[in-house]
């Protein structure tokens, strides 16, 4: 089991990655059920070092 955690410099592509995934997810979900999908966590903060995992949070109606 790999127990190393990578923390990397900010990647200006993370917001684009989030928006791409957001559109893909919302294309398959009912707009009556999902109020919003948010980019959260350290990758959502410009210039902050982070684990290179884009975290998302959805808000239900």
Biopython code that builds the backbone (N, CA, C, O; Angstrom):
import numpy as np
from Bio.PDB.StructureBuilder import StructureBuilder

atoms = [
    (1, "UNK", "N", (0.840, -1.177, 0.000)),
    (1, "UNK", "CA", (0.000, 0.000, 0.000)),
    (1, "UNK", "C", (0.887, 1.243, 0.000)),
    (1, "UNK", "O", (1.807, 1.355, 0.811)),
    (2, "UNK", "N", (0.610, 2.166, -0.904)),
    (2, "UNK", "CA", (1.362, 3.417, -1.001)),
    (2, "UNK", "C", (0.797, 4.415, 0.005)),
    (2, "UNK", "O", (-0.378, 4.775, -0.066)),
    (3, "UNK", "N", (1.626, 4.856, 0.935)),
    (3, "UNK", "CA", (1.174, 5.802, 1.951)),
    (3, "UNK", "C", (1.707, 7.210, 1.706)),
    (3, "UNK", "O", (1.538, 8.094, 2.545)),
    (4, "UNK", "N", (2.349, 7.419, 0.562)),
    (4, "UNK", "CA", (2.858, 8.747, 0.235)),
    (4, "UNK", "C", (1.714, 9.654, -0.212)),
    (4, "UNK", "O", (0.810, 9.227, -0.930)),
    (5, "UNK", "N", (1.770, 10.891, 0.219)),
    (5, "UNK", "CA", (0.789, 11.884, -0.190)),
    (5, "UNK", "C", (1.531, 12.960, -0.966)),
    (5, "UNK", "O", (2.477, 13.561, -0.458)),
    (6, "UNK", "N", (1.101, 13.197, -2.189)),
    (6, "UNK", "CA", (1.743, 14.214, -3.016)),
    (6, "UNK", "C", (1.041, 15.555, -2.817)),
    (6, "UNK", "O", (-0.180, 15.652, -2.936)),
    (7, "UNK", "N", (1.813, 16.568, -2.519)),
    (7, "UNK", "CA", (1.321, 17.941, -2.487)),
    (7, "UNK", "C", (2.101, 18.678, -3.563)),
    (7, "UNK", "O", (3.332, 18.678, -3.563)),
    (8, "UNK", "N", (1.384, 19.299, -4.470)),
    (8, "UNK", "CA", (2.026, 19.914, -5.633)),
    (8, "UNK", "C", (1.691, 21.398, -5.690)),
    (8, "UNK", "O", (0.787, 21.873, -5.003)),
    (9, "UNK", "N", (2.424, 22.106, -6.505)),
    (9, "UNK", "CA", (2.149, 23.522, -6.732)),
    (9, "UNK", "C", (0.794, 23.678, -7.412)),
    (9, "UNK", "O", (0.306, 22.761, -8.071)),
    (10, "UNK", "N", (0.201, 24.848, -7.241)),
    (10, "UNK", "CA", (-1.095, 25.130, -7.853)),
    (10, "UNK", "C", (-1.040, 24.890, -9.357)),
    (10, "UNK", "O", (-0.057, 25.232, -10.015)),
    (11, "UNK", "N", (-2.096, 24.306, -9.889)),
    (11, "UNK", "CA", (-2.211, 24.035, -11.315)),
    (11, "UNK", "C", (-3.378, 24.859, -11.841)),
    (11, "UNK", "O", (-4.522, 24.632, -11.448)),
    (12, "UNK", "N", (-3.106, 25.801, -12.713)),
    (12, "UNK", "CA", (-4.157, 26.682, -13.232)),
    (12, "UNK", "C", (-5.194, 25.933, -14.070)),
    (12, "UNK", "O", (-6.206, 26.518, -14.455)),
    (13, "UNK", "N", (-4.965, 24.664, -14.355)),
    (13, "UNK", "CA", (-5.932, 23.845, -15.098)),
    (13, "UNK", "C", (-6.998, 23.241, -14.186)),
    (13, "UNK", "O", (-8.007, 22.740, -14.682)),
    (14, "UNK", "N", (-6.799, 23.274, -12.864)),
    (14, "UNK", "CA", (-7.781, 22.663, -11.957)),
    (14, "UNK", "C", (-9.187, 23.243, -12.113)),
    (14, "UNK", "O", (-10.144, 22.468, -12.128)),
    (15, "UNK", "N", (-9.366, 24.562, -12.231)),
    (15, "UNK", "CA", (-10.730, 25.067, -12.449)),
    (15, "UNK", "C", (-11.347, 24.533, -13.751)),
    (15, "UNK", "O", (-12.544, 24.249, -13.803)),
    (16, "UNK", "N", (-10.529, 24.400, -14.790)),
    (16, "UNK", "CA", (-11.019, 23.837, -16.059)),
    (16, "UNK", "C", (-11.417, 22.366, -15.878)),
    (16, "UNK", "O", (-12.448, 21.932, -16.393)),
    (17, "UNK", "N", (-10.599, 21.606, -15.148)),
    (17, "UNK", "CA", (-10.927, 20.206, -14.882)),
    (17, "UNK", "C", (-12.250, 20.105, -14.126)),
    (17, "UNK", "O", (-13.087, 19.256, -14.433)),
    (18, "UNK", "N", (-12.430, 20.980, -13.132)),
    (18, "UNK", "CA", (-13.683, 20.986, -12.385)),
    (18, "UNK", "C", (-14.858, 21.281, -13.311)),
    (18, "UNK", "O", (-15.854, 20.557, -13.293)),
    (19, "UNK", "N", (-14.756, 22.331, -14.119)),
    (19, "UNK", "CA", (-15.870, 22.696, -15.004)),
    (19, "UNK", "C", (-16.199, 21.597, -16.007)),
    (19, "UNK", "O", (-17.368, 21.374, -16.323)),
    (20, "UNK", "N", (-15.191, 20.921, -16.500)),
    (20, "UNK", "CA", (-15.407, 19.805, -17.441)),
    (20, "UNK", "C", (-16.177, 18.677, -16.747)),
    (20, "UNK", "O", (-17.144, 18.155, -17.302)),
    (21, "UNK", "N", (-15.754, 18.306, -15.547)),
    (21, "UNK", "CA", (-16.446, 17.249, -14.799)),
    (21, "UNK", "C", (-17.849, 17.690, -14.392)),
    (21, "UNK", "O", (-18.788, 16.894, -14.426)),
    (22, "UNK", "N", (-17.991, 18.949, -14.010)),
    (22, "UNK", "CA", (-19.298, 19.488, -13.621)),
    (22, "UNK", "C", (-20.293, 19.342, -14.767)),
    (22, "UNK", "O", (-21.414, 18.875, -14.565)),
    (23, "UNK", "N", (-19.888, 19.737, -15.960)),
    (23, "UNK", "CA", (-20.782, 19.641, -17.112)),
    (23, "UNK", "C", (-21.132, 18.185, -17.421)),
    (23, "UNK", "O", (-22.278, 17.886, -17.759)),
    (24, "UNK", "N", (-20.172, 17.289, -17.310)),
    (24, "UNK", "CA", (-20.425, 15.868, -17.564)),
    (24, "UNK", "C", (-21.415, 15.300, -16.553)),
    (24, "UNK", "O", (-22.311, 14.536, -16.913)),
    (25, "UNK", "N", (-21.249, 15.676, -15.292)),
    (25, "UNK", "CA", (-22.148, 15.178, -14.243)),
    (25, "UNK", "C", (-23.549, 15.755, -14.414)),
    (25, "UNK", "O", (-24.541, 15.027, -14.368)),
    (26, "UNK", "N", (-23.621, 17.069, -14.612)),
    (26, "UNK", "CA", (-24.931, 17.705, -14.736)),
    (26, "UNK", "C", (-25.701, 17.236, -15.971)),
    (26, "UNK", "O", (-26.930, 17.302, -15.998)),
    (27, "UNK", "N", (-24.991, 16.770, -16.980)),
    (27, "UNK", "CA", (-25.650, 16.254, -18.181)),
    (27, "UNK", "C", (-26.452, 14.987, -17.886)),
    (27, "UNK", "O", (-27.349, 14.622, -18.646)),
    (28, "UNK", "N", (-26.121, 14.317, -16.771)),
    (28, "UNK", "CA", (-26.783, 13.064, -16.425)),
    (28, "UNK", "C", (-27.710, 13.162, -15.222)),
    (28, "UNK", "O", (-28.331, 12.171, -14.837)),
    (29, "UNK", "N", (-27.809, 14.336, -14.629)),
    (29, "UNK", "CA", (-28.647, 14.495, -13.449)),
    (29, "UNK", "C", (-29.817, 15.414, -13.735)),
    (29, "UNK", "O", (-29.730, 16.303, -14.581)),
    (30, "UNK", "N", (-30.896, 15.196, -13.035)),
    (30, "UNK", "CA", (-32.079, 16.030, -13.182)),
    (30, "UNK", "C", (-31.845, 17.396, -12.554)),
    (30, "UNK", "O", (-31.374, 17.489, -11.420)),
    (31, "UNK", "N", (-32.171, 18.452, -13.283)),
    (31, "UNK", "CA", (-32.020, 19.803, -12.752)),
    (31, "UNK", "C", (-33.011, 20.078, -11.627)),
    (31, "UNK", "O", (-32.825, 21.018, -10.854)),
    (32, "UNK", "N", (-34.055, 19.273, -11.529)),
    (32, "UNK", "CA", (-35.002, 19.430, -10.422)),
    (32, "UNK", "C", (-34.414, 18.923, -9.105)),
    (32, "UNK", "O", (-34.864, 19.318, -8.029)),
    (33, "UNK", "N", (-33.416, 18.055, -9.188)),
    (33, "UNK", "CA", (-32.838, 17.448, -7.986)),
    (33, "UNK", "C", (-31.541, 18.095, -7.527)),
    (33, "UNK", "O", (-31.262, 18.126, -6.329)),
    (34, "UNK", "N", (-30.753, 18.607, -8.444)),
    (34, "UNK", "CA", (-29.453, 19.170, -8.092)),
    (34, "UNK", "C", (-29.511, 20.689, -8.197)),
    (34, "UNK", "O", (-29.745, 21.231, -9.278)),
    (35, "UNK", "N", (-29.301, 21.373, -7.083)),
    (35, "UNK", "CA", (-29.327, 22.835, -7.069)),
    (35, "UNK", "C", (-27.998, 23.412, -7.540)),
    (35, "UNK", "O", (-27.974, 24.427, -8.236)),
    (36, "UNK", "N", (-26.881, 22.764, -7.160)),
    (36, "UNK", "CA", (-25.564, 23.297, -7.514)),
    (36, "UNK", "C", (-24.498, 22.227, -7.342)),
    (36, "UNK", "O", (-24.673, 21.251, -6.613)),
    (37, "UNK", "N", (-23.402, 22.439, -8.027)),
    (37, "UNK", "CA", (-22.225, 21.586, -7.908)),
    (37, "UNK", "C", (-21.043, 22.527, -7.699)),
    (37, "UNK", "O", (-20.795, 23.404, -8.527)),
    (38, "UNK", "N", (-20.311, 22.351, -6.596)),
    (38, "UNK", "CA", (-19.267, 23.287, -6.193)),
    (38, "UNK", "C", (-17.885, 22.649, -6.229)),
    (38, "UNK", "O", (-17.726, 21.468, -5.920)),
    (39, "UNK", "N", (-16.889, 23.443, -6.609)),
    (39, "UNK", "CA", (-15.482, 23.055, -6.537)),
    (39, "UNK", "C", (-15.021, 23.434, -5.132)),
    (39, "UNK", "O", (-15.055, 24.608, -4.763)),
    (40, "UNK", "N", (-14.594, 22.453, -4.354)),
    (40, "UNK", "CA", (-14.195, 22.695, -2.965)),
    (40, "UNK", "C", (-12.785, 22.177, -2.718)),
    (40, "UNK", "O", (-12.180, 21.552, -3.588)),
    (41, "UNK", "N", (-12.284, 22.437, -1.552)),
    (41, "UNK", "CA", (-10.988, 21.909, -1.162)),
    (41, "UNK", "C", (-9.843, 22.765, -1.662)),
    (41, "UNK", "O", (-10.048, 23.820, -2.262)),
    (42, "UNK", "N", (-8.639, 22.294, -1.403)),
    (42, "UNK", "CA", (-7.450, 23.092, -1.685)),
    (42, "UNK", "C", (-7.237, 23.372, -3.168)),
    (42, "UNK", "O", (-6.642, 24.396, -3.504)),
    (43, "UNK", "N", (-7.701, 22.502, -4.071)),
    (43, "UNK", "CA", (-7.518, 22.783, -5.499)),
    (43, "UNK", "C", (-8.407, 23.926, -5.971)),
    (43, "UNK", "O", (-8.221, 24.430, -7.078)),
    (44, "UNK", "N", (-9.367, 24.343, -5.153)),
    (44, "UNK", "CA", (-10.245, 25.454, -5.540)),
    (44, "UNK", "C", (-9.685, 26.816, -5.138)),
    (44, "UNK", "O", (-10.274, 27.848, -5.458)),
    (45, "UNK", "N", (-8.544, 26.822, -4.436)),
    (45, "UNK", "CA", (-7.948, 28.078, -3.952)),
    (45, "UNK", "C", (-6.754, 28.439, -4.843)),
    (45, "UNK", "O", (-5.738, 27.743, -4.829)),
    (46, "UNK", "N", (-6.872, 29.518, -5.613)),
    (46, "UNK", "CA", (-5.768, 29.903, -6.499)),
    (46, "UNK", "C", (-4.454, 30.082, -5.741)),
    (46, "UNK", "O", (-4.406, 30.673, -4.663)),
    (47, "UNK", "N", (-3.393, 29.550, -6.345)),
    (47, "UNK", "CA", (-2.006, 29.659, -5.873)),
    (47, "UNK", "C", (-1.689, 28.826, -4.628)),
    (47, "UNK", "O", (-0.573, 28.906, -4.113)),
    (48, "UNK", "N", (-2.641, 28.029, -4.132)),
    (48, "UNK", "CA", (-2.393, 27.199, -2.956)),
    (48, "UNK", "C", (-1.867, 25.825, -3.382)),
    (48, "UNK", "O", (-2.428, 25.197, -4.280)),
    (49, "UNK", "N", (-0.808, 25.366, -2.748)),
    (49, "UNK", "CA", (-0.335, 24.000, -2.994)),
    (49, "UNK", "C", (-1.419, 23.033, -2.526)),
    (49, "UNK", "O", (-2.150, 23.325, -1.579)),
    (50, "UNK", "N", (-1.522, 21.882, -3.189)),
    (50, "UNK", "CA", (-2.617, 20.971, -2.881)),
    (50, "UNK", "C", (-2.299, 19.553, -3.321)),
    (50, "UNK", "O", (-1.406, 19.319, -4.135)),
    (51, "UNK", "N", (-3.055, 18.608, -2.761)),
    (51, "UNK", "CA", (-3.046, 17.255, -3.319)),
    (51, "UNK", "C", (-3.764, 17.383, -4.659)),
    (51, "UNK", "O", (-4.799, 18.047, -4.717)),
    (52, "UNK", "N", (-3.270, 16.784, -5.730)),
    (52, "UNK", "CA", (-3.850, 16.993, -7.055)),
    (52, "UNK", "C", (-5.141, 16.193, -7.287)),
    (52, "UNK", "O", (-5.246, 15.396, -8.219)),
    (53, "UNK", "N", (-6.108, 16.435, -6.410)),
    (53, "UNK", "CA", (-7.414, 15.784, -6.514)),
    (53, "UNK", "C", (-8.465, 16.883, -6.468)),
    (53, "UNK", "O", (-8.549, 17.621, -5.486)),
    (54, "UNK", "N", (-9.271, 16.998, -7.526)),
    (54, "UNK", "CA", (-10.300, 18.032, -7.588)),
    (54, "UNK", "C", (-11.533, 17.517, -6.852)),
    (54, "UNK", "O", (-12.194, 16.579, -7.296)),
    (55, "UNK", "N", (-11.825, 18.147, -5.723)),
    (55, "UNK", "CA", (-12.974, 17.753, -4.902)),
    (55, "UNK", "C", (-14.211, 18.541, -5.310)),
    (55, "UNK", "O", (-14.132, 19.718, -5.664)),
    (56, "UNK", "N", (-15.359, 17.863, -5.251)),
    (56, "UNK", "CA", (-16.619, 18.472, -5.629)),
    (56, "UNK", "C", (-17.660, 18.200, -4.558)),
    (56, "UNK", "O", (-17.616, 17.188, -3.859)),
    (57, "UNK", "N", (-18.587, 19.123, -4.451)),
    (57, "UNK", "CA", (-19.700, 18.983, -3.506)),
    (57, "UNK", "C", (-20.968, 19.351, -4.247)),
    (57, "UNK", "O", (-21.031, 20.391, -4.903)),
    (58, "UNK", "N", (-21.974, 18.506, -4.146)),
    (58, "UNK", "CA", (-23.243, 18.856, -4.787)),
    (58, "UNK", "C", (-24.266, 19.241, -3.739)),
    (58, "UNK", "O", (-24.254, 18.759, -2.606)),
    (59, "UNK", "N", (-25.154, 20.131, -4.160)),
    (59, "UNK", "CA", (-26.221, 20.625, -3.302)),
    (59, "UNK", "C", (-27.545, 20.206, -3.910)),
    (59, "UNK", "O", (-27.831, 20.506, -5.070)),
    (60, "UNK", "N", (-28.345, 19.516, -3.127)),
    (60, "UNK", "CA", (-29.641, 19.044, -3.611)),
    (60, "UNK", "C", (-30.725, 20.075, -3.366)),
    (60, "UNK", "O", (-30.642, 20.875, -2.435)),
    (61, "UNK", "N", (-31.731, 20.045, -4.203)),
    (61, "UNK", "CA", (-32.914, 20.903, -3.990)),
    (61, "UNK", "C", (-33.741, 20.362, -2.874)),
    (61, "UNK", "O", (-34.777, 20.936, -2.538)),
]
sb = StructureBuilder()
sb.init_structure("model")
sb.init_model(0)
sb.init_chain("A")
sb.init_seg("    ")
for serial, (resi, resn, name, xyz) in enumerate(atoms, 1):
    if name == "N":
        sb.init_residue(resn, " ", resi, " ")
    sb.init_atom(name, np.array(xyz, "f"), 0.0, 1.0, " ", f" {name:<3s}", serial, name[0])
structure = sb.get_structure()
